[in-house]
Amino acid sequence: MGERGKRKILTGVVASDKMEKTVVVTVNRLVLHPVYKKYIRKRTKVKAHDEKNECHVGDKVLLIETRPLSKDKRWRVKEILGRAA
């Protein structure tokens, strides 16, 4: 009964880890152009909560939607999918 709604999930690459317990993640997506029907790469930067400060620049991470944690932090790092080279 107390189940929450389906949370959105994103994957992206850590762009910055300079903040305490926060990482900036670049999320890429493909969008179909309405007129030319060609796929365009779009990029969004989101701030995500990283409780143990274990993410570093270049890591591929899985993000999960969460309640607002700060003014512009709405995502949480669920797991690290791959480490930077």
Protein Blocks (a to p, Z undefined) as FASTA:
>chain_A
ZZccdddddddddfbfkbghiacdddddddddfklopacddddddddddfkopacehiac
dddddddfbfklcbdcfbdfbdcZZ
